[in-house]
Amino acid sequence: MVLTRDQELQGIALWVEKNHGDQGEAYVAGQIERLVSAGDSHGEAMWRDIDNRFRQLKARGSAAS
């Protein structure tokens, strides 16, 4: 099975939620900071997209409660 880029990024956001829970935002911020320091603009952009998806997941979870 081949995943679309959208599915891949959503999967990473779900992985962050599952493995880092309430610390997920800090984990993602750490990834972004690491990539900025390395000068990896493509990786930074990817993790910013994952951050947006992660925040949407958390917002949906809060709304369901």
All heavy atoms as TSV, in Angstrom:
chain	resi	resn	atom	element	x	y	z
A	1	MET	N	N	0.846	-1.172	0.000
A	1	MET	CA	C	0.000	0.000	0.000
A	1	MET	C	C	0.897	1.243	0.000
A	1	MET	O	O	1.839	1.347	0.767
A	1	MET	CB	C	-0.890	-0.002	1.246
A	1	MET	CG	C	-1.676	1.273	1.396
A	1	MET	SD	S	-3.001	1.174	2.608
A	1	MET	CE	C	-2.182	1.692	4.081
A	2	VAL	N	N	0.564	2.162	-0.864
A	2	VAL	CA	C	1.316	3.410	-0.966
A	2	VAL	C	C	0.486	4.519	-0.333
A	2	VAL	O	O	-0.691	4.689	-0.643
A	2	VAL	CB	C	1.614	3.746	-2.442
A	2	VAL	CG1	C	2.327	5.076	-2.547
A	2	VAL	CG2	C	2.431	2.638	-3.085
A	3	LEU	N	N	1.113	5.255	0.581
A	3	LEU	CA	C	0.430	6.365	1.243
A	3	LEU	C	C	0.651	7.656	0.466
A	3	LEU	O	O	1.724	7.869	-0.094
A	3	LEU	CB	C	0.974	6.555	2.652
A	3	LEU	CG	C	0.793	5.413	3.634
A	3	LEU	CD1	C	1.455	5.755	4.963
A	3	LEU	CD2	C	-0.669	5.103	3.851
A	4	THR	N	N	-0.345	8.515	0.488
A	4	THR	CA	C	-0.167	9.849	-0.062
A	4	THR	C	C	0.652	10.654	0.935
A	4	THR	O	O	0.787	10.282	2.115
A	4	THR	CB	C	-1.510	10.555	-0.299
A	4	THR	OG1	O	-2.136	10.786	0.972
A	4	THR	CG2	C	-2.431	9.745	-1.202
A	5	ARG	N	N	1.180	11.763	0.502
A	5	ARG	CA	C	1.949	12.633	1.409
A	5	ARG	C	C	1.058	13.096	2.566
A	5	ARG	O	O	1.498	13.143	3.717
A	5	ARG	CB	C	2.490	13.842	0.623
A	5	ARG	CG	C	3.328	14.770	1.433
A	5	ARG	CD	C	4.615	14.127	1.807
A	5	ARG	NE	N	5.503	15.144	2.385
A	5	ARG	CZ	C	6.608	14.856	3.001
A	5	ARG	NH1	N	7.005	13.613	3.109
A	5	ARG	NH2	N	7.346	15.803	3.498
A	6	ASP	N	N	-0.199	13.410	2.261
A	6	ASP	CA	C	-1.144	13.834	3.291
A	6	ASP	C	C	-1.333	12.735	4.338
A	6	ASP	O	O	-1.304	13.004	5.538
A	6	ASP	CB	C	-2.478	14.205	2.637
A	6	ASP	CG	C	-3.471	14.754	3.629
A	6	ASP	OD1	O	-3.155	15.779	4.269
A	6	ASP	OD2	O	-4.562	14.166	3.768
A	7	GLN	N	N	-1.501	11.499	3.884
A	7	GLN	CA	C	-1.680	10.384	4.811
A	7	GLN	C	C	-0.430	10.157	5.654
A	7	GLN	O	O	-0.515	9.851	6.840
A	7	GLN	CB	C	-2.029	9.111	4.042
A	7	GLN	CG	C	-3.394	9.133	3.413
A	7	GLN	CD	C	-3.609	7.980	2.457
A	7	GLN	OE1	O	-2.699	7.581	1.730
A	7	GLN	NE2	N	-4.831	7.446	2.452
A	8	GLU	N	N	0.734	10.307	5.023
A	8	GLU	CA	C	1.991	10.133	5.740
A	8	GLU	C	C	2.136	11.162	6.863
A	8	GLU	O	O	2.454	10.808	8.007
A	8	GLU	CB	C	3.152	10.263	4.765
A	8	GLU	CG	C	4.509	10.115	5.405
A	8	GLU	CD	C	5.638	10.331	4.428
A	8	GLU	OE1	O	5.435	10.937	3.350
A	8	GLU	OE2	O	6.757	9.892	4.756
A	9	LEU	N	N	1.865	12.422	6.560
A	9	LEU	CA	C	1.984	13.476	7.571
A	9	LEU	C	C	0.950	13.309	8.677
A	9	LEU	O	O	1.249	13.523	9.857
A	9	LEU	CB	C	1.872	14.851	6.916
A	9	LEU	CG	C	2.996	15.194	5.931
A	9	LEU	CD1	C	2.708	16.519	5.253
A	9	LEU	CD2	C	4.347	15.194	6.603
A	10	GLN	N	N	-0.263	12.907	8.313
A	10	GLN	CA	C	-1.292	12.656	9.320
A	10	GLN	C	C	-0.876	11.496	10.218
A	10	GLN	O	O	-1.080	11.534	11.439
A	10	GLN	CB	C	-2.644	12.370	8.651
A	10	GLN	CG	C	-3.802	12.344	9.602
A	10	GLN	CD	C	-4.100	13.706	10.215
A	10	GLN	OE1	O	-3.798	14.745	9.641
A	10	GLN	NE2	N	-4.705	13.699	11.378
A	11	GLY	N	N	-0.261	10.491	9.621
A	11	GLY	CA	C	0.221	9.352	10.392
A	11	GLY	C	C	1.296	9.753	11.389
A	11	GLY	O	O	1.323	9.267	12.522
A	12	ILE	N	N	2.191	10.648	10.989
A	12	ILE	CA	C	3.226	11.121	11.899
A	12	ILE	C	C	2.590	11.902	13.045
A	12	ILE	O	O	2.975	11.733	14.209
A	12	ILE	CB	C	4.277	11.967	11.158
A	12	ILE	CG1	C	5.028	11.101	10.138
A	12	ILE	CG2	C	5.261	12.598	12.153
A	12	ILE	CD1	C	5.895	11.887	9.171
A	13	ALA	N	N	1.612	12.738	12.738
A	13	ALA	CA	C	0.919	13.491	13.793
A	13	ALA	C	C	0.243	12.534	14.775
A	13	ALA	O	O	0.299	12.746	15.993
A	13	ALA	CB	C	-0.099	14.452	13.184
A	14	LEU	N	N	-0.357	11.482	14.270
A	14	LEU	CA	C	-0.983	10.482	15.146
A	14	LEU	C	C	0.068	9.759	15.986
A	14	LEU	O	O	-0.155	9.481	17.167
A	14	LEU	CB	C	-1.776	9.471	14.312
A	14	LEU	CG	C	-3.074	9.990	13.723
A	14	LEU	CD1	C	-3.594	9.028	12.651
A	14	LEU	CD2	C	-4.118	10.202	14.803
A	15	TRP	N	N	1.218	9.464	15.387
A	15	TRP	CA	C	2.310	8.826	16.118
A	15	TRP	C	C	2.770	9.723	17.267
A	15	TRP	O	O	2.988	9.241	18.381
A	15	TRP	CB	C	3.468	8.518	15.160
A	15	TRP	CG	C	4.643	7.923	15.861
A	15	TRP	CD1	C	4.858	6.599	16.106
A	15	TRP	CD2	C	5.749	8.624	16.431
A	15	TRP	NE1	N	6.037	6.437	16.803
A	15	TRP	CE2	C	6.606	7.672	17.010
A	15	TRP	CE3	C	6.097	9.973	16.506
A	15	TRP	CZ2	C	7.780	8.017	17.657
A	15	TRP	CZ3	C	7.282	10.320	17.152
A	15	TRP	CH2	C	8.109	9.342	17.713
A	16	VAL	N	N	2.911	11.018	16.977
A	16	VAL	CA	C	3.322	11.967	18.026
A	16	VAL	C	C	2.300	11.954	19.154
A	16	VAL	O	O	2.659	11.889	20.334
A	16	VAL	CB	C	3.508	13.394	17.454
A	16	VAL	CG1	C	3.697	14.408	18.575
A	16	VAL	CG2	C	4.689	13.448	16.488
A	17	GLU	N	N	1.025	11.988	18.796
A	17	GLU	CA	C	-0.033	11.982	19.814
A	17	GLU	C	C	0.041	10.715	20.662
A	17	GLU	O	O	-0.031	10.765	21.892
A	17	GLU	CB	C	-1.396	12.103	19.155
A	17	GLU	CG	C	-2.534	12.133	20.154
A	17	GLU	CD	C	-3.884	12.227	19.492
A	17	GLU	OE1	O	-4.151	11.463	18.551
A	17	GLU	OE2	O	-4.679	13.063	19.935
A	18	LYS	N	N	0.211	9.578	20.017
A	18	LYS	CA	C	0.237	8.302	20.726
A	18	LYS	C	C	1.470	8.166	21.619
A	18	LYS	O	O	1.380	7.685	22.743
A	18	LYS	CB	C	0.209	7.148	19.730
A	18	LYS	CG	C	0.269	5.793	20.374
A	18	LYS	CD	C	0.238	4.681	19.359
A	18	LYS	CE	C	0.354	3.337	20.065
A	18	LYS	NZ	N	0.409	2.234	19.128
A	19	ASN	N	N	2.629	8.579	21.112
A	19	ASN	CA	C	3.881	8.346	21.818
A	19	ASN	C	C	4.306	9.470	22.753
A	19	ASN	O	O	5.120	9.241	23.648
A	19	ASN	CB	C	4.999	8.065	20.811
A	19	ASN	CG	C	4.824	6.708	20.173
A	19	ASN	OD1	O	5.135	5.699	20.773
A	19	ASN	ND2	N	4.278	6.692	18.978
A	20	HIS	N	N	3.754	10.672	22.557
A	20	HIS	CA	C	4.189	11.806	23.374
A	20	HIS	C	C	3.041	12.494	24.107
A	20	HIS	O	O	3.291	13.320	24.982
A	20	HIS	CB	C	4.962	12.815	22.515
A	20	HIS	CG	C	6.229	12.228	21.978
A	20	HIS	ND1	N	7.374	12.125	22.718
A	20	HIS	CD2	C	6.517	11.675	20.771
A	20	HIS	CE1	C	8.320	11.552	21.995
A	20	HIS	NE2	N	7.820	11.264	20.808
A	21	GLY	N	N	1.806	12.177	23.744
A	21	GLY	CA	C	0.640	12.694	24.458
A	21	GLY	C	C	0.689	14.186	24.704
A	21	GLY	O	O	0.879	14.978	23.784
A	22	ASP	N	N	0.558	14.566	25.981
A	22	ASP	CA	C	0.540	15.984	26.359
A	22	ASP	C	C	1.874	16.687	26.079
A	22	ASP	O	O	1.924	17.908	26.037
A	22	ASP	CB	C	0.194	16.134	27.841
A	22	ASP	CG	C	-1.251	15.751	28.132
A	22	ASP	OD1	O	-2.063	15.752	27.183
A	22	ASP	OD2	O	-1.549	15.448	29.295
A	23	GLN	N	N	2.923	15.926	25.905
A	23	GLN	CA	C	4.237	16.497	25.603
A	23	GLN	C	C	4.495	16.575	24.102
A	23	GLN	O	O	5.591	16.931	23.665
A	23	GLN	CB	C	5.335	15.668	26.279
A	23	GLN	CG	C	5.220	15.626	27.780
A	23	GLN	CD	C	5.259	17.011	28.398
A	23	GLN	OE1	O	6.117	17.818	28.070
A	23	GLN	NE2	N	4.307	17.298	29.280
A	24	GLY	N	N	3.480	16.262	23.312
A	24	GLY	CA	C	3.627	16.243	21.858
A	24	GLY	C	C	4.027	17.576	21.265
A	24	GLY	O	O	4.873	17.635	20.370
A	25	GLU	N	N	3.429	18.654	21.758
A	25	GLU	CA	C	3.772	19.978	21.236
A	25	GLU	C	C	5.242	20.283	21.489
A	25	GLU	O	O	5.928	20.841	20.616
A	25	GLU	CB	C	2.878	21.054	21.838
A	25	GLU	CG	C	1.464	20.997	21.297
A	25	GLU	CD	C	0.581	22.084	21.874
A	25	GLU	OE1	O	1.079	23.191	22.135
A	25	GLU	OE2	O	-0.614	21.811	22.050
A	26	ALA	N	N	5.746	19.927	22.657
A	26	ALA	CA	C	7.158	20.155	22.971
A	26	ALA	C	C	8.050	19.293	22.078
A	26	ALA	O	O	9.110	19.746	21.625
A	26	ALA	CB	C	7.429	19.857	24.447
A	27	TYR	N	N	7.625	18.059	21.827
A	27	TYR	CA	C	8.406	17.182	20.957
A	27	TYR	C	C	8.500	17.774	19.545
A	27	TYR	O	O	9.590	17.844	18.966
A	27	TYR	CB	C	7.778	15.783	20.901
A	27	TYR	CG	C	8.493	14.877	19.941
A	27	TYR	CD1	C	9.685	14.258	20.310
A	27	TYR	CD2	C	7.999	14.654	18.661
A	27	TYR	CE1	C	10.358	13.435	19.423
A	27	TYR	CE2	C	8.667	13.835	17.766
A	27	TYR	CZ	C	9.852	13.229	18.153
A	27	TYR	OH	O	10.526	12.427	17.272
A	28	VAL	N	N	7.366	18.198	19.012
A	28	VAL	CA	C	7.345	18.770	17.667
A	28	VAL	C	C	8.179	20.053	17.629
A	28	VAL	O	O	8.963	20.266	16.698
A	28	VAL	CB	C	5.905	19.022	17.188
A	28	VAL	CG1	C	5.884	19.772	15.876
A	28	VAL	CG2	C	5.152	17.696	17.049
A	29	ALA	N	N	8.043	20.889	18.643
A	29	ALA	CA	C	8.828	22.129	18.700
A	29	ALA	C	C	10.327	21.808	18.708
A	29	ALA	O	O	11.123	22.514	18.066
A	29	ALA	CB	C	8.447	22.942	19.929
A	30	GLY	N	N	10.707	20.757	19.396
A	30	GLY	CA	C	12.102	20.339	19.423
A	30	GLY	C	C	12.596	19.904	18.054
A	30	GLY	O	O	13.733	20.205	17.659
A	31	GLN	N	N	11.740	19.196	17.330
A	31	GLN	CA	C	12.103	18.780	15.975
A	31	GLN	C	C	12.288	20.003	15.077
A	31	GLN	O	O	13.246	20.086	14.306
A	31	GLN	CB	C	11.044	17.846	15.390
A	31	GLN	CG	C	10.918	16.518	16.097
A	31	GLN	CD	C	12.225	15.750	16.098
A	31	GLN	OE1	O	12.885	15.613	15.082
A	31	GLN	NE2	N	12.614	15.263	17.265
A	32	ILE	N	N	11.367	20.944	15.183
A	32	ILE	CA	C	11.454	22.168	14.368
A	32	ILE	C	C	12.728	22.930	14.707
A	32	ILE	O	O	13.476	23.345	13.811
A	32	ILE	CB	C	10.200	23.042	14.555
A	32	ILE	CG1	C	8.975	22.332	13.965
A	32	ILE	CG2	C	10.399	24.415	13.916
A	32	ILE	CD1	C	7.641	22.969	14.316
A	33	GLU	N	N	13.000	23.094	15.993
A	33	GLU	CA	C	14.205	23.821	16.426
A	33	GLU	C	C	15.469	23.142	15.903
A	33	GLU	O	O	16.389	23.810	15.422
A	33	GLU	CB	C	14.225	23.895	17.953
A	33	GLU	CG	C	15.380	24.688	18.500
A	33	GLU	CD	C	15.328	24.787	20.017
A	33	GLU	OE1	O	14.231	24.949	20.561
A	33	GLU	OE2	O	16.413	24.688	20.626
A	34	ARG	N	N	15.511	21.819	15.995
A	34	ARG	CA	C	16.675	21.054	15.520
A	34	ARG	C	C	16.894	21.285	14.027
A	34	ARG	O	O	18.023	21.500	13.574
A	34	ARG	CB	C	16.450	19.567	15.808
A	34	ARG	CG	C	17.557	18.648	15.324
A	34	ARG	CD	C	17.231	17.192	15.645
A	34	ARG	NE	N	16.024	16.716	14.992
A	34	ARG	CZ	C	15.962	16.296	13.726
A	34	ARG	NH1	N	17.034	16.316	12.967
A	34	ARG	NH2	N	14.829	15.840	13.232
A	35	LEU	N	N	15.816	21.268	13.258
A	35	LEU	CA	C	15.931	21.430	11.813
A	35	LEU	C	C	16.280	22.864	11.424
A	35	LEU	O	O	17.028	23.079	10.462
A	35	LEU	CB	C	14.639	20.965	11.143
A	35	LEU	CG	C	14.436	19.447	11.265
A	35	LEU	CD1	C	12.985	19.084	11.031
A	35	LEU	CD2	C	15.360	18.706	10.327
A	36	VAL	N	N	15.757	23.834	12.164
A	36	VAL	CA	C	16.136	25.233	11.922
A	36	VAL	C	C	17.635	25.395	12.154
A	36	VAL	O	O	18.344	26.001	11.332
A	36	VAL	CB	C	15.325	26.192	12.827
A	36	VAL	CG1	C	15.928	27.584	12.821
A	36	VAL	CG2	C	13.869	26.232	12.389
A	37	SER	N	N	18.127	24.841	13.254
A	37	SER	CA	C	19.559	24.931	13.568
A	37	SER	C	C	20.418	24.267	12.500
A	37	SER	O	O	21.524	24.716	12.214
A	37	SER	CB	C	19.859	24.284	14.924
A	37	SER	OG	O	19.241	25.002	15.955
A	38	ALA	N	N	19.890	23.208	11.910
A	38	ALA	CA	C	20.624	22.481	10.871
A	38	ALA	C	C	20.487	23.143	9.501
A	38	ALA	O	O	21.136	22.714	8.544
A	38	ALA	CB	C	20.132	21.040	10.804
A	39	GLY	N	N	19.613	24.144	9.398
A	39	GLY	CA	C	19.399	24.814	8.122
A	39	GLY	C	C	18.585	23.990	7.142
A	39	GLY	O	O	18.666	24.199	5.930
A	40	ASP	N	N	17.798	23.064	7.653
A	40	ASP	CA	C	16.981	22.177	6.808
A	40	ASP	C	C	15.580	22.772	6.660
A	40	ASP	O	O	14.670	22.457	7.421
A	40	ASP	CB	C	16.921	20.793	7.441
A	40	ASP	CG	C	16.168	19.773	6.601
A	40	ASP	OD1	O	15.474	20.163	5.640
A	40	ASP	OD2	O	16.266	18.569	6.930
A	41	SER	N	N	15.405	23.637	5.677
A	41	SER	CA	C	14.121	24.323	5.510
A	41	SER	C	C	13.009	23.374	5.078
A	41	SER	O	O	11.854	23.567	5.457
A	41	SER	CB	C	14.247	25.482	4.516
A	41	SER	OG	O	14.643	25.001	3.248
A	42	HIS	N	N	13.334	22.331	4.322
A	42	HIS	CA	C	12.313	21.377	3.901
A	42	HIS	C	C	11.816	20.553	5.091
A	42	HIS	O	O	10.620	20.341	5.256
A	42	HIS	CB	C	12.834	20.472	2.792
A	42	HIS	CG	C	13.130	21.190	1.520
A	42	HIS	ND1	N	12.156	21.733	0.727
A	42	HIS	CD2	C	14.304	21.485	0.923
A	42	HIS	CE1	C	12.705	22.329	-0.309
A	42	HIS	NE2	N	14.018	22.196	-0.214
A	43	GLY	N	N	12.753	20.094	5.911
A	43	GLY	CA	C	12.372	19.351	7.110
A	43	GLY	C	C	11.590	20.214	8.082
A	43	GLY	O	O	10.609	19.769	8.685
A	44	GLU	N	N	12.022	21.471	8.209
A	44	GLU	CA	C	11.304	22.406	9.083
A	44	GLU	C	C	9.871	22.586	8.607
A	44	GLU	O	O	8.924	22.528	9.411
A	44	GLU	CB	C	12.012	23.756	9.099
A	44	GLU	CG	C	11.272	24.816	9.884
A	44	GLU	CD	C	11.794	26.220	9.644
A	44	GLU	OE1	O	12.839	26.403	8.988
A	44	GLU	OE2	O	11.132	27.151	10.128
A	45	ALA	N	N	9.693	22.784	7.302
A	45	ALA	CA	C	8.346	22.968	6.744
A	45	ALA	C	C	7.487	21.730	6.984
A	45	ALA	O	O	6.299	21.839	7.320
A	45	ALA	CB	C	8.428	23.285	5.255
A	46	MET	N	N	8.087	20.542	6.838
A	46	MET	CA	C	7.346	19.310	7.071
A	46	MET	C	C	6.864	19.245	8.518
A	46	MET	O	O	5.702	18.946	8.791
A	46	MET	CB	C	8.205	18.090	6.748
A	46	MET	CG	C	7.468	16.780	6.967
A	46	MET	SD	S	8.512	15.331	6.771
A	46	MET	CE	C	9.304	15.275	8.372
A	47	TRP	N	N	7.767	19.542	9.476
A	47	TRP	CA	C	7.384	19.466	10.885
A	47	TRP	C	C	6.411	20.567	11.278
A	47	TRP	O	O	5.592	20.378	12.170
A	47	TRP	CB	C	8.610	19.419	11.790
A	47	TRP	CG	C	9.109	18.008	11.875
A	47	TRP	CD1	C	10.086	17.430	11.125
A	47	TRP	CD2	C	8.591	16.978	12.713
A	47	TRP	NE1	N	10.206	16.104	11.452
A	47	TRP	CE2	C	9.301	15.794	12.436
A	47	TRP	CE3	C	7.592	16.932	13.679
A	47	TRP	CZ2	C	9.053	14.599	13.082
A	47	TRP	CZ3	C	7.341	15.732	14.335
A	47	TRP	CH2	C	8.058	14.585	14.038
A	48	ARG	N	N	6.449	21.700	10.602
A	48	ARG	CA	C	5.438	22.738	10.869
A	48	ARG	C	C	4.069	22.247	10.409
A	48	ARG	O	O	3.050	22.493	11.073
A	48	ARG	CB	C	5.818	24.053	10.201
A	48	ARG	CG	C	6.989	24.719	10.882
A	48	ARG	CD	C	7.185	26.160	10.466
A	48	ARG	NE	N	8.391	26.712	11.042
A	48	ARG	CZ	C	8.523	27.133	12.294
A	48	ARG	NH1	N	7.507	27.066	13.129
A	48	ARG	NH2	N	9.666	27.637	12.729
A	49	ASP	N	N	4.031	21.528	9.300
A	49	ASP	CA	C	2.779	20.936	8.826
A	49	ASP	C	C	2.292	19.882	9.814
A	49	ASP	O	O	1.108	19.825	10.159
A	49	ASP	CB	C	2.978	20.329	7.438
A	49	ASP	CG	C	1.678	19.956	6.754
A	49	ASP	OD1	O	0.593	20.230	7.298
A	49	ASP	OD2	O	1.746	19.380	5.651
A	50	ILE	N	N	3.204	19.055	10.297
A	50	ILE	CA	C	2.845	18.045	11.309
A	50	ILE	C	C	2.332	18.730	12.569
A	50	ILE	O	O	1.348	18.273	13.175
A	50	ILE	CB	C	4.058	17.140	11.606
A	50	ILE	CG1	C	4.385	16.293	10.375
A	50	ILE	CG2	C	3.800	16.262	12.831
A	50	ILE	CD1	C	5.743	15.619	10.427
A	51	ASP	N	N	2.960	19.832	12.950
A	51	ASP	CA	C	2.512	20.591	14.127
A	51	ASP	C	C	1.067	21.044	13.946
A	51	ASP	O	O	0.246	20.896	14.864
A	51	ASP	CB	C	3.427	21.792	14.347
A	51	ASP	CG	C	3.075	22.570	15.604
A	51	ASP	OD1	O	2.836	21.942	16.654
A	51	ASP	OD2	O	3.051	23.807	15.535
A	52	ASN	N	N	0.738	21.568	12.787
A	52	ASN	CA	C	-0.648	21.989	12.519
A	52	ASN	C	C	-1.609	20.817	12.636
A	52	ASN	O	O	-2.685	20.933	13.233
A	52	ASN	CB	C	-0.764	22.623	11.135
A	52	ASN	CG	C	-0.110	23.975	11.064
A	52	ASN	OD1	O	0.002	24.675	12.060
A	52	ASN	ND2	N	0.336	24.341	9.875
A	53	ARG	N	N	-1.225	19.696	12.089
A	53	ARG	CA	C	-2.080	18.500	12.146
A	53	ARG	C	C	-2.219	18.002	13.579
A	53	ARG	O	O	-3.302	17.597	14.006
A	53	ARG	CB	C	-1.520	17.410	11.242
A	53	ARG	CG	C	-1.599	17.779	9.776
A	53	ARG	CD	C	-0.666	16.898	8.951
A	53	ARG	NE	N	-0.592	17.382	7.599
A	53	ARG	CZ	C	-1.390	16.986	6.613
A	53	ARG	NH1	N	-2.328	16.082	6.850
A	53	ARG	NH2	N	-1.264	17.463	5.400
A	54	PHE	N	N	-1.116	18.017	14.324
A	54	PHE	CA	C	-1.149	17.582	15.713
A	54	PHE	C	C	-2.086	18.475	16.527
A	54	PHE	O	O	-2.892	17.984	17.320
A	54	PHE	CB	C	0.265	17.599	16.302
A	54	PHE	CG	C	0.304	17.205	17.748
A	54	PHE	CD1	C	0.171	15.877	18.123
A	54	PHE	CD2	C	0.450	18.157	18.737
A	54	PHE	CE1	C	0.191	15.509	19.457
A	54	PHE	CE2	C	0.479	17.804	20.071
A	54	PHE	CZ	C	0.344	16.473	20.427
A	55	ARG	N	N	-1.997	19.773	16.329
A	55	ARG	CA	C	-2.861	20.708	17.049
A	55	ARG	C	C	-4.335	20.487	16.690
A	55	ARG	O	O	-5.215	20.600	17.552
A	55	ARG	CB	C	-2.439	22.148	16.776
A	55	ARG	CG	C	-1.123	22.496	17.427
A	55	ARG	CD	C	-0.624	23.872	17.013
A	55	ARG	NE	N	0.714	24.115	17.479
A	55	ARG	CZ	C	1.016	24.673	18.637
A	55	ARG	NH1	N	0.062	25.052	19.454
A	55	ARG	NH2	N	2.271	24.859	18.986
A	56	GLN	N	N	-4.607	20.157	15.436
A	56	GLN	CA	C	-5.983	19.854	15.029
A	56	GLN	C	C	-6.480	18.598	15.740
A	56	GLN	O	O	-7.632	18.541	16.189
A	56	GLN	CB	C	-6.075	19.674	13.516
A	56	GLN	CG	C	-5.922	20.957	12.744
A	56	GLN	CD	C	-5.832	20.733	11.242
A	56	GLN	OE1	O	-5.809	19.606	10.760
A	56	GLN	NE2	N	-5.761	21.828	10.496
A	57	LEU	N	N	-5.616	17.580	15.832
A	57	LEU	CA	C	-5.987	16.363	16.558
A	57	LEU	C	C	-6.317	16.676	18.007
A	57	LEU	O	O	-7.304	16.169	18.550
A	57	LEU	CB	C	-4.857	15.344	16.511
A	57	LEU	CG	C	-4.609	14.612	15.210
A	57	LEU	CD1	C	-3.313	13.801	15.296
A	57	LEU	CD2	C	-5.781	13.702	14.881
A	58	LYS	N	N	-5.468	17.477	18.651
A	58	LYS	CA	C	-5.696	17.822	20.056
A	58	LYS	C	C	-6.983	18.625	20.215
A	58	LYS	O	O	-7.727	18.415	21.165
A	58	LYS	CB	C	-4.506	18.616	20.611
A	58	LYS	CG	C	-3.192	17.842	20.634
A	58	LYS	CD	C	-3.230	16.610	21.473
A	58	LYS	CE	C	-3.078	16.954	22.925
A	58	LYS	NZ	N	-3.034	15.785	23.807
A	59	ALA	N	N	-7.257	19.528	19.267
A	59	ALA	CA	C	-8.480	20.332	19.340
A	59	ALA	C	C	-9.702	19.454	19.172
A	59	ALA	O	O	-10.712	19.639	19.867
A	59	ALA	CB	C	-8.456	21.416	18.269
A	60	ARG	N	N	-9.649	18.490	18.284
A	60	ARG	CA	C	-10.774	17.565	18.095
A	60	ARG	C	C	-10.994	16.734	19.355
A	60	ARG	O	O	-12.115	16.481	19.745
A	60	ARG	CB	C	-10.529	16.644	16.909
A	60	ARG	CG	C	-10.740	17.300	15.597
A	60	ARG	CD	C	-10.658	16.296	14.490
A	60	ARG	NE	N	-10.248	16.976	13.274
A	60	ARG	CZ	C	-9.364	16.541	12.429
A	60	ARG	NH1	N	-8.770	15.394	12.614
A	60	ARG	NH2	N	-9.057	17.247	11.354
A	61	GLY	N	N	-9.886	16.314	19.968
A	61	GLY	CA	C	-9.986	15.538	21.204
A	61	GLY	C	C	-10.601	16.339	22.327
A	61	GLY	O	O	-11.388	15.829	23.114
A	62	SER	N	N	-10.272	17.612	22.403
A	62	SER	CA	C	-10.834	18.496	23.435
A	62	SER	C	C	-12.301	18.740	23.186
A	62	SER	O	O	-13.099	18.814	24.115
A	62	SER	CB	C	-10.079	19.826	23.462
A	62	SER	OG	O	-8.751	19.624	23.852
A	63	ALA	N	N	-12.680	18.887	21.930
A	63	ALA	CA	C	-14.076	19.156	21.586
A	63	ALA	C	C	-14.943	17.935	21.861
A	63	ALA	O	O	-16.110	18.065	22.223
A	63	ALA	CB	C	-14.190	19.544	20.114
A	64	ALA	N	N	-14.374	16.751	21.753
A	64	ALA	CA	C	-15.130	15.510	21.983
A	64	ALA	C	C	-15.358	15.254	23.467
A	64	ALA	O	O	-16.220	14.490	23.851
A	64	ALA	CB	C	-14.411	14.327	21.354
A	65	SER	N	N	-14.551	15.874	24.312
A	65	SER	CA	C	-14.662	15.630	25.767
A	65	SER	C	C	-15.857	16.305	26.370
A	65	SER	O	O	-16.383	17.252	25.960
A	65	SER	CB	C	-13.402	16.155	26.474
A	65	SER	OG	O	-12.275	15.475	25.989
